[in-house]
Amino acid sequence: MTDDSGSVDPAATTTAVIATDARIPAEERGHLVIAPKTIERIAQAAAGEVSGIVRESPRSRSRSATPNVHATARLYGQFARLHLDVAARYPEPIPDVVAEVRRRVTDRLRELAEITVTSCDVDVTSLHPPSAERRIR
């Protein structure tokens, strides 16, 4: 007896798709598009890793929040221009902190998204003194 139900064997379909994909060169199959928001999030996270940067405000309860680090990215293919606003810890040397932010952000974007940063402007928008809790005895 034959099966006329119209069902298709999934194994046969999968094999046909794999065989078709194997014959098409990778450069002709499509390309990956990374949204600027993704680049901004990676930059914010990378900047937040720098020890001289205040990652969250003292009132913030969430450890994952980065309200004191804001990034804006403009993408041009595999190249990006970044602008970051950060809050730094006082009395950290600002030029050293900014240089470390640039290095960390550039490295992370190259490593995670294969994006080359052509410029990375960093504005220190506020300085946060050591917490008052340390000074109270």
Short mmCIF file of the C-alpha atoms (twelve columns), coordinates in Angstrom:
data_MODEL
# 
_entry.id   MODEL 
# 
loop_
_atom_site.group_PDB 
_atom_site.id 
_atom_site.type_symbol 
_atom_site.label_atom_id 
_atom_site.label_alt_id 
_atom_site.label_comp_id 
_atom_site.label_asym_id 
_atom_site.label_seq_id 
_atom_site.Cartn_x 
_atom_site.Cartn_y 
_atom_site.Cartn_z 
_atom_site.pdbx_PDB_model_num 
ATOM 1   C CA . MET A 1   0.000  0.000  0.000  1 
ATOM 2   C CA . THR A 2   1.126  3.494  -0.675 1 
ATOM 3   C CA . ASP A 3   0.743  6.461  1.632  1 
ATOM 4   C CA . ASP A 4   -1.134 9.250  -0.141 1 
ATOM 5   C CA . SER A 5   -1.464 11.468 2.943  1 
ATOM 6   C CA . GLY A 6   0.966  14.020 1.522  1 
ATOM 7   C CA . SER A 7   3.335  13.838 4.486  1 
ATOM 8   C CA . VAL A 8   6.979  14.568 3.826  1 
ATOM 9   C CA . ASP A 9   9.837  12.758 5.462  1 
ATOM 10  C CA . PRO A 10  11.695 15.411 7.579  1 
ATOM 11  C CA . ALA A 11  15.013 13.584 7.233  1 
ATOM 12  C CA . ALA A 12  14.854 13.768 3.437  1 
ATOM 13  C CA . THR A 13  14.069 17.507 3.521  1 
ATOM 14  C CA . THR A 14  16.913 18.274 5.935  1 
ATOM 15  C CA . THR A 15  19.395 16.353 3.800  1 
ATOM 16  C CA . ALA A 16  18.342 18.278 0.702  1 
ATOM 17  C CA . VAL A 17  18.771 21.640 2.446  1 
ATOM 18  C CA . ILE A 18  22.200 20.733 3.769  1 
ATOM 19  C CA . ALA A 19  23.335 19.536 0.365  1 
ATOM 20  C CA . THR A 20  22.121 22.771 -1.241 1 
ATOM 21  C CA . ASP A 21  23.884 24.979 1.344  1 
ATOM 22  C CA . ALA A 22  27.126 23.058 0.966  1 
ATOM 23  C CA . ARG A 23  27.369 23.958 -2.731 1 
ATOM 24  C CA . ILE A 24  26.841 27.720 -2.289 1 
ATOM 25  C CA . PRO A 25  30.013 29.629 -1.357 1 
ATOM 26  C CA . ALA A 26  29.807 31.358 2.027  1 
ATOM 27  C CA . GLU A 27  30.234 34.859 0.594  1 
ATOM 28  C CA . GLU A 28  27.129 34.367 -1.562 1 
ATOM 29  C CA . ARG A 29  24.847 33.080 1.217  1 
ATOM 30  C CA . GLY A 30  24.313 36.412 2.962  1 
ATOM 31  C CA . HIS A 31  25.901 38.598 5.566  1 
ATOM 32  C CA . LEU A 32  25.612 39.438 9.224  1 
ATOM 33  C CA . VAL A 33  24.174 42.819 10.171 1 
ATOM 34  C CA . ILE A 34  24.976 44.132 13.637 1 
ATOM 35  C CA . ALA A 35  22.683 46.876 14.889 1 
ATOM 36  C CA . PRO A 36  24.214 50.063 16.311 1 
ATOM 37  C CA . LYS A 37  22.356 49.366 19.586 1 
ATOM 38  C CA . THR A 38  24.331 46.127 19.938 1 
ATOM 39  C CA . ILE A 39  27.608 47.984 19.472 1 
ATOM 40  C CA . GLU A 40  26.486 50.563 22.050 1 
ATOM 41  C CA . ARG A 41  25.673 47.851 24.588 1 
ATOM 42  C CA . ILE A 42  29.044 46.149 24.095 1 
ATOM 43  C CA . ALA A 43  30.803 49.524 24.482 1 
ATOM 44  C CA . GLN A 44  28.856 50.337 27.657 1 
ATOM 45  C CA . ALA A 45  29.677 46.971 29.204 1 
ATOM 46  C CA . ALA A 46  33.359 47.260 28.258 1 
ATOM 47  C CA . ALA A 47  33.631 50.790 29.669 1 
ATOM 48  C CA . GLY A 48  31.945 49.619 32.864 1 
ATOM 49  C CA . GLU A 49  34.743 47.060 33.344 1 
ATOM 50  C CA . VAL A 50  37.332 49.817 33.837 1 
ATOM 51  C CA . SER A 51  38.138 50.281 37.527 1 
ATOM 52  C CA . GLY A 52  38.078 54.096 37.386 1 
ATOM 53  C CA . ILE A 53  34.520 54.195 36.016 1 
ATOM 54  C CA . VAL A 54  31.449 54.394 38.233 1 
ATOM 55  C CA . ARG A 55  29.160 51.764 36.773 1 
ATOM 56  C CA . GLU A 56  25.994 52.527 38.733 1 
ATOM 57  C CA . SER A 57  24.837 55.404 40.860 1 
ATOM 58  C CA . PRO A 58  24.837 54.890 44.635 1 
ATOM 59  C CA . ARG A 59  21.018 54.867 44.600 1 
ATOM 60  C CA . SER A 60  20.836 52.167 41.937 1 
ATOM 61  C CA . ARG A 61  19.947 48.729 43.302 1 
ATOM 62  C CA . SER A 62  20.709 46.788 40.128 1 
ATOM 63  C CA . ARG A 63  24.287 45.623 39.615 1 
ATOM 64  C CA . SER A 64  23.731 45.175 35.890 1 
ATOM 65  C CA . ALA A 65  22.515 48.745 35.354 1 
ATOM 66  C CA . THR A 66  24.889 51.162 33.641 1 
ATOM 67  C CA . PRO A 67  23.211 54.569 34.058 1 
ATOM 68  C CA . ASN A 68  26.598 56.278 34.453 1 
ATOM 69  C CA . VAL A 69  27.921 54.906 31.147 1 
ATOM 70  C CA . HIS A 70  26.180 55.927 27.942 1 
ATOM 71  C CA . ALA A 71  27.376 55.086 24.428 1 
ATOM 72  C CA . THR A 72  26.374 56.246 20.962 1 
ATOM 73  C CA . ALA A 73  27.623 54.382 17.892 1 
ATOM 74  C CA . ARG A 74  27.646 55.136 14.187 1 
ATOM 75  C CA . LEU A 75  28.406 52.179 11.957 1 
ATOM 76  C CA . TYR A 76  29.992 52.256 8.521  1 
ATOM 77  C CA . GLY A 77  30.189 48.610 7.474  1 
ATOM 78  C CA . GLN A 78  32.840 47.000 9.700  1 
ATOM 79  C CA . PHE A 79  33.933 50.374 11.105 1 
ATOM 80  C CA . ALA A 80  32.443 52.331 13.990 1 
ATOM 81  C CA . ARG A 81  32.670 55.794 15.484 1 
ATOM 82  C CA . LEU A 82  31.813 55.915 19.180 1 
ATOM 83  C CA . HIS A 83  30.959 58.569 21.716 1 
ATOM 84  C CA . LEU A 84  30.830 57.628 25.389 1 
ATOM 85  C CA . ASP A 85  29.679 59.628 28.393 1 
ATOM 86  C CA . VAL A 86  31.063 58.200 31.617 1 
ATOM 87  C CA . ALA A 87  31.214 58.984 35.325 1 
ATOM 88  C CA . ALA A 88  34.685 58.618 36.818 1 
ATOM 89  C CA . ARG A 89  35.810 57.926 40.360 1 
ATOM 90  C CA . TYR A 90  37.540 60.763 42.147 1 
ATOM 91  C CA . PRO A 91  40.591 61.098 42.596 1 
ATOM 92  C CA . GLU A 92  41.520 58.717 39.739 1 
ATOM 93  C CA . PRO A 93  43.731 60.321 37.040 1 
ATOM 94  C CA . ILE A 94  41.216 61.185 34.293 1 
ATOM 95  C CA . PRO A 95  43.618 60.836 31.297 1 
ATOM 96  C CA . ASP A 96  44.553 57.314 32.426 1 
ATOM 97  C CA . VAL A 97  40.910 56.313 32.948 1 
ATOM 98  C CA . VAL A 98  39.880 57.672 29.521 1 
ATOM 99  C CA . ALA A 99  42.798 55.890 27.802 1 
ATOM 100 C CA . GLU A 100 41.820 52.611 29.485 1 
ATOM 101 C CA . VAL A 101 38.165 53.055 28.445 1 
ATOM 102 C CA . ARG A 102 39.226 53.591 24.812 1 
ATOM 103 C CA . ARG A 103 41.514 50.566 24.865 1 
ATOM 104 C CA . ARG A 104 38.972 48.281 26.530 1 
ATOM 105 C CA . VAL A 105 36.084 49.317 24.253 1 
ATOM 106 C CA . THR A 106 38.194 49.011 21.103 1 
ATOM 107 C CA . ASP A 107 39.474 45.560 22.100 1 
ATOM 108 C CA . ARG A 108 36.026 44.229 23.050 1 
ATOM 109 C CA . LEU A 109 34.381 45.386 19.823 1 
ATOM 110 C CA . ARG A 110 37.162 43.847 17.741 1 
ATOM 111 C CA . GLU A 111 36.964 40.610 19.760 1 
ATOM 112 C CA . LEU A 112 33.169 40.210 19.987 1 
ATOM 113 C CA . ALA A 113 31.810 41.857 16.837 1 
ATOM 114 C CA . GLU A 114 34.816 42.131 14.508 1 
ATOM 115 C CA . ILE A 115 34.251 45.895 14.397 1 
ATOM 116 C CA . THR A 116 37.162 48.305 13.960 1 
ATOM 117 C CA . VAL A 117 36.765 51.481 15.999 1 
ATOM 118 C CA . THR A 118 37.973 54.464 13.965 1 
ATOM 119 C CA . SER A 119 37.322 57.023 16.699 1 
ATOM 120 C CA . CYS A 120 36.256 56.808 20.317 1 
ATOM 121 C CA . ASP A 121 35.397 60.072 22.043 1 
ATOM 122 C CA . VAL A 122 35.045 59.822 25.816 1 
ATOM 123 C CA . ASP A 123 33.469 62.597 27.876 1 
ATOM 124 C CA . VAL A 124 33.742 62.452 31.645 1 
ATOM 125 C CA . THR A 125 30.381 63.899 32.643 1 
ATOM 126 C CA . SER A 126 30.772 63.627 36.417 1 
ATOM 127 C CA . LEU A 127 33.203 62.756 39.172 1 
ATOM 128 C CA . HIS A 128 32.120 60.608 42.098 1 
ATOM 129 C CA . PRO A 129 34.064 60.970 45.361 1 
ATOM 130 C CA . PRO A 130 34.721 57.956 47.548 1 
ATOM 131 C CA . SER A 131 31.578 56.881 49.348 1 
ATOM 132 C CA . ALA A 132 30.797 58.564 52.650 1 
ATOM 133 C CA . GLU A 133 30.563 55.132 54.309 1 
ATOM 134 C CA . ARG A 134 34.336 54.721 54.193 1 
ATOM 135 C CA . ARG A 135 34.957 58.012 55.962 1 
ATOM 136 C CA . ILE A 136 32.561 57.352 58.855 1 
ATOM 137 C CA . ARG A 137 34.118 55.601 61.808 1 
# 
